[in-house]
Amino acid sequence: MRKNAVTLKEAIQMMVREFKLGSGLHESQIRESWSKVMGAMIARHTSNISLRKGKLYLKIESAALKQELTYSKHKIKEIFNKELGENVITDVLIF
């Protein structure tokens, strides 16, 4: 192996950092796994998911579900940080 050689994984991580693509990739991963992790019923009532500056924004259409999820914000944060493999989400905001 060459002295300056890096693995493909390292090269991709460097590119993601260089072009600041991390947030978009994390948001995409959350959207993709939302239904699987939270369940079909919650996914049906979720109209928007976005991640900005460590804050996960969720638009929930059902008032009752919105109230229930408000009580579970810490758990949602833990679940998706585990799903992403790093502490990306610092807060969950539900509207």
N, C-alpha and C positions, 0 to 999 in steps of 0.2 A: 504494500500500500504506500502511496506517496506521502510525503511529509505534509503537504497542504490539503490532502484529500479529506473530505467529510462524507458522512453517510447521507443517503437520500433524505432520511428523516431530519437530520440536522440542517440540510440545505433548505428543505421546505419550511422548517421552523424559522430559519434566518430570513427567508423571503416573507413569511407572514409578519414577522416583527418589522422588517424594513418597510413594507408597504402598508403597515398598520391594518391588517386584514383580520386580526384576532376577534374583534367584537362581532363583525359580520359572520364569521364562521361559527362562533358560539351561538349567535342568534339563530342561525340556520339549524344547528344541532338541536337547540331547544324546540324549535317549531316542529322539526322532524320527529322528535321523540315525545312531544306533548301528549298525544293521544295514547300512546303505549304506556307512559308513566302515570298520567293522571286519569285515564279511563275515557271511554267513548262519550259518556254523558257529559262530563266536564268539557271535553273537546268540542262537543256540539254547541255548547253555550259560550265558547270562547271565540270572539270575533277578531281579536288582534293580539299579537305577542311581539314585543320589541325589547331590545336590550341596548341601553345607552348608559355609558359611564358606570357600569357595574350595577345598574338598577334595571330590574326586570319589570316591564310594564305589561299588565294584563287587562284587556277589555273584556269584561264578563257581561253577558246580556241578561242573566237571571239575577234578580235582586236577592233572592234567598241563597243562591249559590255564591254570590258575591260576598254575602255576610259570612257564610261558612268558610270560604277561602281566606277571608280576612283574618280569621282566627288561626289559620294554618300557614301564614306567611313564612314563619321561621322554618317549618317543615318543608315547604316548597323550595326554599333557598337551599336547604341541606341536600334535598333529593337531587336537584339539578346541578349543584356544585359537584356532587358525587358522580353524576352522569357525565359531566364535562371533564372530570378528572383533575380539576383545579378549582380554587376559590375565585370564581369569576363574579358571581352575584353577591352584592353586598346588601341589597334591599329588594323587596318585592312590593310593587305598588299596584293596587287593584282599583280600577275605575269602570 
